[in-house]
Amino acid sequence: MTDEQQVQIEAAVFRRLRDHLQAHTEVQNIDLMILADFCRNCLGKWYAAAAEDAGLELEKSSAQEAVYGMPYDEWKARHQVPATAEQRDAFAARKKG
């Protein structure tokens, strides 16, 4: 595999993950953090960091929109629900461990 092919494959995998997360709005960010130690917000931060590493300026809101498929505040209003006590406890335990 060439470097270019690897980049193309990795980009396709990212797009598939992004699309999957956009399609499954029932999966809350806190659930992702508890189970996988990353969430949509993390992907947005990594997206912005990669742009910066490439010498590009990208606002945080633009990176989030690239991940969420809409402005973050809109996604949050449409899809985010308050964390349950169980989720908060599991997240706190994850951070400790």
Sequence and secondary structure as in RCSB ss.txt:
>XXXX:A:sequence
MTDEQQVQIEAAVFRRLRDHLQAHTEVQNIDLMILADFCRNCLGKWYAAAAEDAGLELEKSSAQEAVYGMPYDEW
KARHQVPATAEQRDAFAARKKG
>XXXX:A:secstr
  HHHHHHHHHHHHHHHHHHHHH TTS HHHHHHHHS  HHHHHHHHHHHHHHTT    HHHHHHHHHSS HHHH
HHHH     HHHHHHHHHHHH 
